[in-house]
Amino acid sequence: MSSTLSVLLYSSDAAVRAHVRTAVGRRPALDVPPVRFVECATLSAVLRTLETVRIDVCVLDGEAVPVGGTGVCRQIKNEIFQCPPVLLLIGRPQDAWLARWSHADAVVTLPPDPMEIAAALAALLRALR
């Protein structure tokens, strides 16, 4: 594992991206390397980034518009060879079935609690070892 891990952060809302970055910080847990966020606001940017940049984990906003993170997750899980693990941010706990449908590896409800999102991201990063 490299010294810094890359996390693709997709949301059409800059405030959501800022909230996730602030909640996670530079290091989601002491036993995982620091993270560097690669931010994307559109589906095309997500696909281009996954093709050109080494990404360790994706964090996708299920409430993004016009393409929600659940659809993006399902698409990349089905189309990207060795797709990175995905942490899906959902609007309500009742949307957990959508996360299962999308093949997300972990789920956190919006707005993300800092402890919960850091723990979920750290768990995905630990699994890379």
A tleap script that builds the chain and sets N, CA, C and O, in Angstrom:
source leaprc.protein.ff14SB
mol = sequence {
  NMET SER SER THR LEU SER VAL LEU LEU TYR
  SER SER ASP ALA ALA VAL ARG ALA HIE VAL
  ARG THR ALA VAL GLY ARG ARG PRO ALA LEU
  ASP VAL PRO PRO VAL ARG PHE VAL GLU CYS
  ALA THR LEU SER ALA VAL LEU ARG THR LEU
  GLU THR VAL ARG ILE ASP VAL CYS VAL LEU
  ASP GLY GLU ALA VAL PRO VAL GLY GLY THR
  GLY VAL CYS ARG GLN ILE LYS ASN GLU ILE
  PHE GLN CYS PRO PRO VAL LEU LEU LEU ILE
  GLY ARG PRO GLN ASP ALA TRP LEU ALA ARG
  TRP SER HIE ALA ASP ALA VAL VAL THR LEU
  PRO PRO ASP PRO MET GLU ILE ALA ALA ALA
  LEU ALA ALA LEU LEU ARG ALA LEU CARG
}
set mol.1.N position { 0.850 -1.167 0.000 }
set mol.1.CA position { 0.000 0.000 0.000 }
set mol.1.C position { 0.900 1.236 0.000 }
set mol.1.O position { 1.903 1.278 0.712 }
set mol.2.N position { 0.540 2.233 -0.796 }
set mol.2.CA position { 1.355 3.437 -0.890 }
set mol.2.C position { 1.235 4.278 0.375 }
set mol.2.O position { 0.405 4.002 1.242 }
set mol.3.N position { 2.071 5.303 0.469 }
set mol.3.CA position { 2.077 6.135 1.672 }
set mol.3.C position { 0.849 7.035 1.763 }
set mol.3.O position { 0.428 7.383 2.866 }
set mol.4.N position { 0.265 7.419 0.627 }
set mol.4.CA position { -0.973 8.190 0.607 }
set mol.4.C position { -1.956 7.463 -0.291 }
set mol.4.O position { -1.602 7.029 -1.388 }
set mol.5.N position { -3.181 7.332 0.172 }
set mol.5.CA position { -4.209 6.640 -0.596 }
set mol.5.C position { -5.127 7.655 -1.268 }
set mol.5.O position { -5.399 8.722 -0.718 }
set mol.6.N position { -5.601 7.310 -2.462 }
set mol.6.CA position { -6.471 8.203 -3.227 }
set mol.6.C position { -7.925 7.797 -3.060 }
set mol.6.O position { -8.290 6.634 -3.234 }
set mol.7.N position { -8.748 8.783 -2.720 }
set mol.7.CA position { -10.175 8.559 -2.536 }
set mol.7.C position { -10.922 9.442 -3.530 }
set mol.7.O position { -10.851 10.669 -3.454 }
set mol.8.N position { -11.637 8.815 -4.461 }
set mol.8.CA position { -12.475 9.558 -5.385 }
set mol.8.C position { -13.730 9.962 -4.624 }
set mol.8.O position { -14.406 9.120 -4.032 }
set mol.9.N position { -14.035 11.255 -4.644 }
set mol.9.CA position { -15.198 11.796 -3.933 }
set mol.9.C position { -16.128 12.425 -4.957 }
set mol.9.O position { -15.824 13.473 -5.526 }
set mol.10.N position { -17.281 11.769 -5.189 }
set mol.10.CA position { -18.239 12.244 -6.185 }
set mol.10.C position { -19.482 12.818 -5.530 }
set mol.10.O position { -20.168 12.144 -4.762 }
set mol.11.N position { -19.759 14.081 -5.847 }
set mol.11.CA position { -21.021 14.726 -5.503 }
set mol.11.C position { -21.171 15.944 -6.400 }
set mol.11.O position { -20.199 16.646 -6.680 }
set mol.12.N position { -22.388 16.186 -6.847 }
set mol.12.CA position { -22.653 17.389 -7.628 }
set mol.12.C position { -22.702 18.620 -6.732 }
set mol.12.O position { -22.694 19.748 -7.226 }
set mol.13.N position { -22.754 18.417 -5.433 }
set mol.13.CA position { -22.870 19.493 -4.456 }
set mol.13.C position { -21.521 19.730 -3.763 }
set mol.13.O position { -21.034 18.870 -3.029 }
set mol.14.N position { -20.933 20.886 -4.000 }
set mol.14.CA position { -19.633 21.212 -3.407 }
set mol.14.C position { -19.697 21.199 -1.879 }
set mol.14.O position { -18.702 20.880 -1.227 }
set mol.15.N position { -20.842 21.538 -1.302 }
set mol.15.CA position { -20.978 21.532 0.162 }
set mol.15.C position { -20.895 20.106 0.714 }
set mol.15.O position { -20.311 19.886 1.776 }
set mol.16.N position { -21.471 19.145 0.005 }
set mol.16.CA position { -21.380 17.742 0.437 }
set mol.16.C position { -19.925 17.284 0.369 }
set mol.16.O position { -19.439 16.634 1.294 }
set mol.17.N position { -19.228 17.616 -0.716 }
set mol.17.CA position { -17.821 17.236 -0.842 }
set mol.17.C position { -16.997 17.852 0.293 }
set mol.17.O position { -16.142 17.184 0.874 }
set mol.18.N position { -17.253 19.116 0.603 }
set mol.18.CA position { -16.525 19.779 1.690 }
set mol.18.C position { -16.840 19.122 3.034 }
set mol.18.O position { -15.947 18.948 3.864 }
set mol.19.N position { -18.099 18.758 3.250 }
set mol.19.CA position { -18.493 18.122 4.511 }
set mol.19.C position { -17.780 16.782 4.685 }
set mol.19.O position { -17.302 16.463 5.774 }
set mol.20.N position { -17.709 15.997 3.601 }
set mol.20.CA position { -17.038 14.691 3.671 }
set mol.20.C position { -15.552 14.894 3.955 }
set mol.20.O position { -14.994 14.229 4.828 }
set mol.21.N position { -14.911 15.798 3.235 }
set mol.21.CA position { -13.470 16.058 3.462 }
set mol.21.C position { -13.208 16.480 4.897 }
set mol.21.O position { -12.255 16.012 5.521 }
set mol.22.N position { -14.040 17.352 5.416 }
set mol.22.CA position { -13.872 17.839 6.789 }
set mol.22.C position { -14.132 16.722 7.797 }
set mol.22.O position { -13.406 16.588 8.782 }
set mol.23.N position { -15.164 15.924 7.551 }
set mol.23.CA position { -15.517 14.838 8.479 }
set mol.23.C position { -14.424 13.785 8.548 }
set mol.23.O position { -14.112 13.284 9.628 }
set mol.24.N position { -13.842 13.446 7.407 }
set mol.24.CA position { -12.812 12.407 7.350 }
set mol.24.C position { -11.451 12.956 7.768 }
set mol.24.O position { -10.684 12.272 8.445 }
set mol.25.N position { -11.157 14.171 7.371 }
set mol.25.CA position { -9.839 14.737 7.643 }
set mol.25.C position { -8.781 14.131 6.734 }
set mol.25.O position { -9.103 13.521 5.714 }
set mol.26.N position { -7.545 14.297 7.098 }
set mol.26.CA position { -6.455 13.781 6.275 }
set mol.26.C position { -6.197 12.297 6.496 }
set mol.26.O position { -5.592 11.630 5.657 }
set mol.27.N position { -6.661 11.790 7.631 }
set mol.27.CA position { -6.413 10.385 7.961 }
set mol.27.C position { -7.638 9.860 8.715 }
set mol.27.O position { -7.894 10.288 9.841 }
set mol.28.N position { -8.402 8.931 8.107 }
set mol.28.CA position { -9.631 8.468 8.765 }
set mol.28.C position { -9.404 7.637 10.024 }
set mol.28.O position { -10.305 7.523 10.856 }
set mol.29.N position { -8.215 7.054 10.176 }
set mol.29.CA position { -7.873 6.283 11.378 }
set mol.29.C position { -6.356 6.224 11.488 }
set mol.29.O position { -5.648 6.353 10.489 }
set mol.30.N position { -5.869 6.032 12.689 }
set mol.30.CA position { -4.422 6.024 12.912 }
set mol.30.C position { -3.704 4.863 12.243 }
set mol.30.O position { -2.515 4.959 11.936 }
set mol.31.N position { -4.421 3.760 12.015 }
set mol.31.CA position { -3.770 2.580 11.441 }
set mol.31.C position { -3.868 2.498 9.919 }
set mol.31.O position { -3.509 1.477 9.334 }
set mol.32.N position { -4.349 3.556 9.273 }
set mol.32.CA position { -4.363 3.598 7.807 }
set mol.32.C position { -3.580 4.823 7.343 }
set mol.32.O position { -3.496 5.821 8.059 }
set mol.33.N position { -3.007 4.742 6.138 }
set mol.33.CA position { -2.257 5.892 5.632 }
set mol.33.C position { -3.158 7.112 5.414 }
set mol.33.O position { -4.382 6.989 5.367 }
set mol.34.N position { -2.549 8.269 5.284 }
set mol.34.CA position { -3.331 9.471 4.959 }
set mol.34.C position { -4.032 9.310 3.608 }
set mol.34.O position { -3.625 8.500 2.775 }
set mol.35.N position { -5.088 10.091 3.411 }
set mol.35.CA position { -5.827 10.042 2.150 }
set mol.35.C position { -5.728 11.378 1.420 }
set mol.35.O position { -5.568 12.443 2.017 }
set mol.36.N position { -5.832 11.264 0.102 }
set mol.36.CA position { -5.888 12.436 -0.772 }
set mol.36.C position { -7.189 12.311 -1.547 }
set mol.36.O position { -7.426 11.303 -2.212 }
set mol.37.N position { -8.035 13.338 -1.461 }
set mol.37.CA position { -9.310 13.306 -2.158 }
set mol.37.C position { -9.147 13.806 -3.588 }
set mol.37.O position { -8.500 14.822 -3.843 }
set mol.38.N position { -9.750 13.066 -4.510 }
set mol.38.CA position { -9.843 13.470 -5.909 }
set mol.38.C position { -11.324 13.738 -6.130 }
set mol.38.O position { -12.126 12.805 -6.168 }
set mol.39.N position { -11.687 15.001 -6.275 }
set mol.39.CA position { -13.096 15.375 -6.336 }
set mol.39.C position { -13.636 15.371 -7.757 }
set mol.39.O position { -12.972 15.811 -8.695 }
set mol.40.N position { -14.859 14.860 -7.894 }
set mol.40.CA position { -15.564 14.832 -9.170 }
set mol.40.C position { -16.997 15.310 -8.939 }
set mol.40.O position { -17.635 14.943 -7.952 }
set mol.41.N position { -17.494 16.140 -9.871 }
set mol.41.CA position { -18.856 16.655 -9.755 }
set mol.41.C position { -19.795 16.079 -10.804 }
set mol.41.O position { -21.001 16.321 -10.750 }
set mol.42.N position { -19.252 15.309 -11.774 }
set mol.42.CA position { -20.070 14.752 -12.842 }
set mol.42.C position { -19.709 13.286 -13.073 }
set mol.42.O position { -18.626 12.835 -12.699 }
set mol.43.N position { -20.627 12.555 -13.691 }
set mol.43.CA position { -20.366 11.164 -14.037 }
set mol.43.C position { -19.185 11.062 -14.993 }
set mol.43.O position { -18.331 10.191 -14.826 }
set mol.44.N position { -19.121 11.932 -15.985 }
set mol.44.CA position { -18.010 11.860 -16.943 }
set mol.44.C position { -16.674 12.064 -16.246 }
set mol.44.O position { -15.687 11.423 -16.609 }
set mol.45.N position { -16.623 12.939 -15.258 }
set mol.45.CA position { -15.380 13.144 -14.502 }
set mol.45.C position { -15.021 11.900 -13.699 }
set mol.45.O position { -13.844 11.556 -13.592 }
set mol.46.N position { -16.018 11.218 -13.132 }
set mol.46.CA position { -15.769 9.978 -12.387 }
set mol.46.C position { -15.161 8.932 -13.316 }
set mol.46.O position { -14.141 8.325 -12.991 }
set mol.47.N position { -15.787 8.724 -14.468 }
set mol.47.CA position { -15.310 7.705 -15.403 }
set mol.47.C position { -13.910 8.028 -15.927 }
set mol.47.O position { -13.060 7.143 -16.030 }
set mol.48.N position { -13.678 9.289 -16.252 }
set mol.48.CA position { -12.351 9.710 -16.730 }
set mol.48.C position { -11.294 9.508 -15.641 }
set mol.48.O position { -10.192 9.037 -15.923 }
set mol.49.N position { -11.626 9.859 -14.415 }
set mol.49.CA position { -10.687 9.709 -13.300 }
set mol.49.C position { -10.366 8.244 -13.058 }
set mol.49.O position { -9.204 7.896 -12.850 }
set mol.50.N position { -11.373 7.379 -13.081 }
set mol.50.CA position { -11.133 5.957 -12.855 }
set mol.50.C position { -10.276 5.338 -13.959 }
set mol.50.O position { -9.580 4.350 -13.730 }
set mol.51.N position { -10.330 5.919 -15.144 }
set mol.51.CA position { -9.504 5.424 -16.250 }
set mol.51.C position { -8.069 5.918 -16.180 }
set mol.51.O position { -7.168 5.254 -16.692 }
set mol.52.N position { -7.836 7.076 -15.554 }
set mol.52.CA position { -6.516 7.710 -15.640 }
set mol.52.C position { -5.752 7.839 -14.327 }
set mol.52.O position { -4.542 8.068 -14.339 }
set mol.53.N position { -6.432 7.696 -13.205 }
set mol.53.CA position { -5.808 7.911 -11.898 }
set mol.53.C position { -5.980 6.652 -11.059 }
set mol.53.O position { -7.039 6.026 -11.086 }
set mol.54.N position { -4.954 6.284 -10.321 }
set mol.54.CA position { -5.071 5.144 -9.409 }
set mol.54.C position { -5.925 5.580 -8.214 }
set mol.54.O position { -5.539 6.458 -7.442 }
set mol.55.N position { -7.079 4.954 -8.084 }
set mol.55.CA position { -8.017 5.271 -7.003 }
set mol.55.C position { -8.130 4.047 -6.107 }
set mol.55.O position { -8.307 2.929 -6.590 }
set mol.56.N position { -8.025 4.265 -4.792 }
set mol.56.CA position { -8.097 3.164 -3.837 }
set mol.56.C position { -9.524 2.892 -3.360 }
set mol.56.O position { -9.910 1.736 -3.184 }
set mol.57.N position { -10.303 3.947 -3.152 }
set mol.57.CA position { -11.685 3.833 -2.684 }
set mol.57.C position { -12.490 4.969 -3.304 }
set mol.57.O position { -11.975 6.067 -3.512 }
set mol.58.N position { -13.759 4.695 -3.596 }
set mol.58.CA position { -14.680 5.729 -4.084 }
set mol.58.C position { -15.703 6.050 -2.996 }
set mol.58.O position { -16.197 5.153 -2.313 }
set mol.59.N position { -16.014 7.328 -2.845 }
set mol.59.CA position { -17.112 7.774 -1.987 }
set mol.59.C position { -18.085 8.487 -2.917 }
set mol.59.O position { -17.749 9.506 -3.520 }
set mol.60.N position { -19.299 7.941 -3.027 }
set mol.60.CA position { -20.276 8.447 -3.985 }
set mol.60.C position { -21.521 8.948 -3.275 }
set mol.60.O position { -22.059 8.275 -2.395 }
set mol.61.N position { -21.978 10.135 -3.660 }
set mol.61.CA position { -23.171 10.758 -3.102 }
set mol.61.C position { -24.401 10.222 -3.820 }
set mol.61.O position { -24.613 10.509 -4.999 }
set mol.62.N position { -25.205 9.450 -3.115 }
set mol.62.CA position { -26.424 8.897 -3.690 }
set mol.62.C position { -27.444 9.958 -4.065 }
set mol.62.O position { -28.359 9.685 -4.842 }
set mol.63.N position { -27.302 11.165 -3.526 }
set mol.63.CA position { -28.245 12.249 -3.793 }
set mol.63.C position { -27.741 13.204 -4.878 }
set mol.63.O position { -28.376 14.229 -5.131 }
set mol.64.N position { -26.619 12.892 -5.521 }
set mol.64.CA position { -26.073 13.763 -6.567 }
set mol.64.C position { -27.070 13.867 -7.722 }
set mol.64.O position { -27.856 12.951 -7.963 }
set mol.65.N position { -27.024 15.001 -8.432 }
set mol.65.CA position { -27.886 15.217 -9.595 }
set mol.65.C position { -27.040 15.665 -10.784 }
set mol.65.O position { -26.052 16.367 -10.572 }
set mol.66.N position { -27.364 15.310 -11.988 }
set mol.66.CA position { -28.527 14.526 -12.376 }
set mol.66.C position { -28.320 13.018 -12.242 }
set mol.66.O position { -29.283 12.260 -12.357 }
set mol.67.N position { -27.098 12.570 -12.003 }
set mol.67.CA position { -26.831 11.131 -11.879 }
set mol.67.C position { -26.454 10.826 -10.435 }
set mol.67.O position { -25.403 11.253 -9.958 }
set mol.68.N position { -27.305 10.093 -9.748 }
set mol.68.CA position { -27.062 9.762 -8.348 }
set mol.68.C position { -25.957 8.730 -8.181 }
set mol.68.O position { -25.665 7.956 -9.092 }
set mol.69.N position { -25.357 8.733 -7.017 }
set mol.69.CA position { -24.262 7.828 -6.723 }
set mol.69.C position { -24.641 6.360 -6.760 }
set mol.69.O position { -23.778 5.514 -6.992 }
set mol.70.N position { -25.919 6.030 -6.536 }
set mol.70.CA position { -26.317 4.621 -6.614 }
set mol.70.C position { -26.174 4.105 -8.039 }
set mol.70.O position { -25.661 3.008 -8.259 }
set mol.71.N position { -26.626 4.895 -9.001 }
set mol.71.CA position { -26.484 4.512 -10.402 }
set mol.71.C position { -25.031 4.489 -10.842 }
set mol.71.O position { -24.613 3.606 -11.591 }
set mol.72.N position { -24.262 5.467 -10.372 }
set mol.72.CA position { -22.832 5.509 -10.691 }
set mol.72.C position { -22.146 4.273 -10.125 }
set mol.72.O position { -21.326 3.650 -10.800 }
set mol.73.N position { -22.481 3.920 -8.892 }
set mol.73.CA position { -21.886 2.749 -8.252 }
set mol.73.C position { -22.172 1.491 -9.058 }
set mol.73.O position { -21.263 0.716 -9.355 }
set mol.74.N position { -23.426 1.293 -9.406 }
set mol.74.CA position { -23.779 0.089 -10.174 }
set mol.74.C position { -23.048 0.063 -11.517 }
set mol.74.O position { -22.571 -0.984 -11.953 }
set mol.75.N position { -22.967 1.219 -12.163 }
set mol.75.CA position { -22.292 1.283 -13.455 }
set mol.75.C position { -20.812 0.935 -13.335 }
set mol.75.O position { -20.302 0.118 -14.101 }
set mol.76.N position { -20.122 1.550 -12.380 }
set mol.76.CA position { -18.676 1.288 -12.293 }
set mol.76.C position { -18.397 -0.125 -11.794 }
set mol.76.O position { -17.414 -0.741 -12.206 }
set mol.77.N position { -19.247 -0.648 -10.911 }
set mol.77.CA position { -19.059 -2.021 -10.440 }
set mol.77.C position { -19.216 -3.021 -11.581 }
set mol.77.O position { -18.564 -4.066 -11.587 }
set mol.78.N position { -20.083 -2.703 -12.550 }
set mol.78.CA position { -20.314 -3.585 -13.683 }
set mol.78.C position { -19.364 -3.338 -14.852 }
set mol.78.O position { -19.165 -4.230 -15.677 }
set mol.79.N position { -18.775 -2.150 -14.938 }
set mol.79.CA position { -17.995 -1.801 -16.120 }
set mol.79.C position { -16.505 -1.614 -15.889 }
set mol.79.O position { -15.731 -1.731 -16.839 }
set mol.80.N position { -16.075 -1.330 -14.680 }
set mol.80.CA position { -14.663 -1.059 -14.405 }
set mol.80.C position { -14.002 -2.334 -13.891 }
set mol.80.O position { -14.404 -2.873 -12.860 }
set mol.81.N position { -12.997 -2.810 -14.603 }
set mol.81.CA position { -12.250 -3.993 -14.174 }
set mol.81.C position { -11.540 -3.678 -12.867 }
set mol.81.O position { -10.861 -2.657 -12.755 }
set mol.82.N position { -11.694 -4.540 -11.891 }
set mol.82.CA position { -11.126 -4.354 -10.553 }
set mol.82.C position { -11.520 -2.989 -9.975 }
set mol.82.O position { -10.678 -2.208 -9.531 }
set mol.83.N position { -12.810 -2.743 -9.999 }
set mol.83.CA position { -13.361 -1.489 -9.471 }
set mol.83.C position { -12.976 -1.332 -8.006 }
set mol.83.O position { -13.052 -2.292 -7.238 }
set mol.84.N position { -12.564 -0.134 -7.613 }
set mol.84.CA position { -12.252 0.088 -6.193 }
set mol.84.C position { -13.497 -0.106 -5.330 }
set mol.84.O position { -14.619 -0.010 -5.827 }
set mol.85.N position { -13.303 -0.377 -4.045 }
set mol.85.CA position { -14.452 -0.446 -3.136 }
set mol.85.C position { -15.193 0.893 -3.118 }
set mol.85.O position { -14.598 1.951 -3.320 }
set mol.86.N position { -16.499 0.821 -2.870 }
set mol.86.CA position { -17.337 2.022 -2.898 }
set mol.86.C position { -18.044 2.202 -1.565 }
set mol.86.O position { -18.668 1.278 -1.042 }
set mol.87.N position { -17.933 3.410 -1.027 }
set mol.87.CA position { -18.710 3.860 0.127 }
set mol.87.C position { -19.800 4.761 -0.435 }
set mol.87.O position { -19.506 5.806 -1.016 }
set mol.88.N position { -21.053 4.364 -0.265 }
set mol.88.CA position { -22.183 5.102 -0.811 }
set mol.88.C position { -22.844 5.926 0.280 }
set mol.88.O position { -23.141 5.419 1.361 }
set mol.89.N position { -23.071 7.193 -0.009 }
set mol.89.CA position { -23.769 8.094 0.903 }
set mol.89.C position { -25.230 8.148 0.473 }
set mol.89.O position { -25.532 8.554 -0.649 }
set mol.90.N position { -26.137 7.741 1.358 }
set mol.90.CA position { -27.553 7.694 1.011 }
set mol.90.C position { -28.334 8.728 1.819 }
set mol.90.O position { -27.916 9.139 2.902 }
set mol.91.N position { -29.481 9.139 1.267 }
set mol.91.CA position { -30.290 10.183 1.889 }
set mol.91.C position { -31.050 9.747 3.121 }
set mol.91.O position { -31.251 10.538 4.042 }
set mol.92.N position { -31.483 8.477 3.149 }
set mol.92.CA position { -32.274 7.989 4.280 }
set mol.92.C position { -31.945 6.527 4.529 }
set mol.92.O position { -31.598 5.802 3.597 }
set mol.93.N position { -32.050 6.094 5.761 }
set mol.93.CA position { -31.778 4.685 6.061 }
set mol.93.C position { -32.636 3.729 5.231 }
set mol.93.O position { -32.202 2.618 4.925 }
set mol.94.N position { -33.855 4.154 4.864 }
set mol.94.CA position { -34.741 3.305 4.068 }
set mol.94.C position { -34.189 3.045 2.669 }
set mol.94.O position { -34.675 2.154 1.973 }
set mol.95.N position { -33.178 3.810 2.247 }
set mol.95.CA position { -32.578 3.629 0.922 }
set mol.95.C position { -31.473 2.574 0.917 }
set mol.95.O position { -30.774 2.421 -0.084 }
set mol.96.N position { -31.309 1.856 2.009 }
set mol.96.CA position { -30.257 0.836 2.081 }
set mol.96.C position { -30.428 -0.223 0.994 }
set mol.96.O position { -29.436 -0.778 0.522 }
set mol.97.N position { -31.656 -0.512 0.592 }
set mol.97.CA position { -31.876 -1.496 -0.473 }
set mol.97.C position { -31.250 -1.022 -1.779 }
set mol.97.O position { -30.769 -1.838 -2.566 }
set mol.98.N position { -31.249 0.294 -2.018 }
set mol.98.CA position { -30.609 0.828 -3.224 }
set mol.98.C position { -29.100 0.603 -3.187 }
set mol.98.O position { -28.476 0.339 -4.215 }
set mol.99.N position { -28.532 0.708 -2.017 }
set mol.99.CA position { -27.094 0.461 -1.862 }
set mol.99.C position { -26.778 -0.997 -2.185 }
set mol.99.O position { -25.772 -1.293 -2.829 }
set mol.100.N position { -27.641 -1.905 -1.735 }
set mol.100.CA position { -27.432 -3.322 -2.074 }
set mol.100.C position { -27.555 -3.535 -3.577 }
set mol.100.O position { -26.746 -4.244 -4.176 }
set mol.101.N position { -28.567 -2.922 -4.187 }
set mol.101.CA position { -28.763 -3.024 -5.632 }
set mol.101.C position { -27.550 -2.505 -6.404 }
set mol.101.O position { -27.183 -3.057 -7.442 }
set mol.102.N position { -26.941 -1.452 -5.895 }
set mol.102.CA position { -25.819 -0.820 -6.598 }
set mol.102.C position { -24.488 -1.545 -6.388 }
set mol.102.O position { -23.493 -1.202 -7.027 }
set mol.103.N position { -24.461 -2.540 -5.503 }
set mol.103.CA position { -23.246 -3.296 -5.167 }
set mol.103.C position { -22.250 -2.473 -4.344 }
set mol.103.O position { -21.046 -2.720 -4.404 }
set mol.104.N position { -22.742 -1.505 -3.582 }
set mol.104.CA position { -21.857 -0.717 -2.713 }
set mol.104.C position { -21.235 -1.613 -1.652 }
set mol.104.O position { -21.858 -2.567 -1.186 }
set mol.105.N position { -20.006 -1.296 -1.278 }
set mol.105.CA position { -19.296 -2.084 -0.271 }
set mol.105.C position { -19.597 -1.613 1.149 }
set mol.105.O position { -19.461 -2.379 2.103 }
set mol.106.N position { -20.007 -0.352 1.288 }
set mol.106.CA position { -20.356 0.213 2.594 }
set mol.106.C position { -21.328 1.369 2.359 }
set mol.106.O position { -21.383 1.942 1.271 }
set mol.107.N position { -22.095 1.699 3.406 }
set mol.107.CA position { -23.124 2.733 3.288 }
set mol.107.C position { -23.103 3.612 4.531 }
set mol.107.O position { -22.945 3.125 5.651 }
set mol.108.N position { -23.266 4.920 4.315 }
set mol.108.CA position { -23.403 5.885 5.400 }
set mol.108.C position { -24.527 6.836 5.004 }
set mol.108.O position { -24.651 7.204 3.836 }
set mol.109.N position { -25.345 7.234 5.975 }
set mol.109.CA position { -26.458 8.146 5.719 }
set mol.109.C position { -25.986 9.591 5.738 }
set mol.109.O position { -25.148 9.974 6.554 }
set mol.110.N position { -26.541 10.390 4.822 }
set mol.110.CA position { -26.275 11.832 4.775 }
set mol.110.C position { -27.123 12.557 5.799 }
set mol.110.O position { -28.229 12.100 6.086 }
set mol.111.N position { -26.667 13.658 6.363 }
set mol.111.CA position { -25.276 14.111 6.321 }
set mol.111.C position { -24.421 13.169 7.157 }
set mol.111.O position { -24.847 12.729 8.225 }
set mol.112.N position { -23.231 12.858 6.687 }
set mol.112.CA position { -22.440 11.843 7.385 }
set mol.112.C position { -21.936 12.318 8.739 }
set mol.112.O position { -21.392 13.413 8.882 }
set mol.113.N position { -22.137 11.453 9.728 }
set mol.113.CA position { -21.552 11.679 11.039 }
set mol.113.C position { -20.041 11.484 10.889 }
set mol.113.O position { -19.620 10.473 10.326 }
set mol.114.N position { -19.213 12.412 11.372 }
set mol.114.CA position { -17.762 12.292 11.194 }
set mol.114.C position { -17.183 10.967 11.679 }
set mol.114.O position { -16.329 10.393 11.003 }
set mol.115.N position { -17.617 10.477 12.810 }
set mol.115.CA position { -17.094 9.212 13.325 }
set mol.115.C position { -17.518 8.043 12.435 }
set mol.115.O position { -16.721 7.146 12.161 }
set mol.116.N position { -18.766 8.058 11.989 }
set mol.116.CA position { -19.289 6.964 11.181 }
set mol.116.C position { -18.617 6.905 9.806 }
set mol.116.O position { -18.224 5.828 9.358 }
set mol.117.N position { -18.483 8.054 9.135 }
set mol.117.CA position { -17.890 8.024 7.796 }
set mol.117.C position { -16.399 7.710 7.869 }
set mol.117.O position { -15.874 6.994 7.017 }
set mol.118.N position { -15.716 8.239 8.879 }
set mol.118.CA position { -14.284 7.927 9.029 }
set mol.118.C position { -14.090 6.437 9.291 }
set mol.118.O position { -13.176 5.826 8.737 }
set mol.119.N position { -14.937 5.848 10.129 }
set mol.119.CA position { -14.822 4.420 10.428 }
set mol.119.C position { -15.125 3.568 9.197 }
set mol.119.O position { -14.433 2.583 8.940 }
set mol.120.N position { -16.155 3.943 8.434 }
set mol.120.CA position { -16.513 3.177 7.236 }
set mol.120.C position { -15.407 3.262 6.188 }
set mol.120.O position { -15.055 2.257 5.569 }
set mol.121.N position { -14.861 4.457 5.990 }
set mol.121.CA position { -13.772 4.625 5.017 }
set mol.121.C position { -12.524 3.876 5.475 }
set mol.121.O position { -11.865 3.214 4.673 }
set mol.122.N position { -12.203 3.979 6.748 }
set mol.122.CA position { -11.034 3.264 7.279 }
set mol.122.C position { -11.176 1.760 7.100 }
set mol.122.O position { -10.200 1.087 6.771 }
set mol.123.N position { -12.373 1.219 7.310 }
set mol.123.CA position { -12.592 -0.215 7.135 }
set mol.123.C position { -12.332 -0.638 5.691 }
set mol.123.O position { -11.727 -1.682 5.448 }
set mol.124.N position { -12.783 0.160 4.745 }
set mol.124.CA position { -12.534 -0.161 3.329 }
set mol.124.C position { -11.036 -0.072 3.001 }
set mol.124.O position { -10.510 -0.888 2.244 }
set mol.125.N position { -10.369 0.913 3.571 }
set mol.125.CA position { -8.936 1.072 3.323 }
set mol.125.C position { -8.134 -0.078 3.954 }
set mol.125.O position { -7.165 -0.558 3.367 }
set mol.126.N position { -8.542 -0.508 5.140 }
set mol.126.CA position { -7.870 -1.644 5.790 }
set mol.126.C position { -7.992 -2.914 4.953 }
set mol.126.O position { -7.060 -3.716 4.886 }
set mol.127.N position { -9.140 -3.089 4.323 }
set mol.127.CA position { -9.378 -4.285 3.528 }
set mol.127.C position { -8.473 -4.357 2.296 }
set mol.127.O position { -8.332 -5.421 1.694 }
set mol.128.N position { -7.864 -3.240 1.920 }
set mol.128.CA position { -6.962 -3.227 0.761 }
set mol.128.C position { -5.640 -3.913 1.043 }
set mol.128.O position { -4.929 -4.312 0.120 }
set mol.129.N position { -5.311 -4.050 2.315 }
set mol.129.CA position { -4.013 -4.627 2.679 }
set mol.129.C position { -3.889 -6.057 2.256 }
set mol.129.O position { -2.856 -6.682 2.491 }
savepdb mol mol.pdb
quit
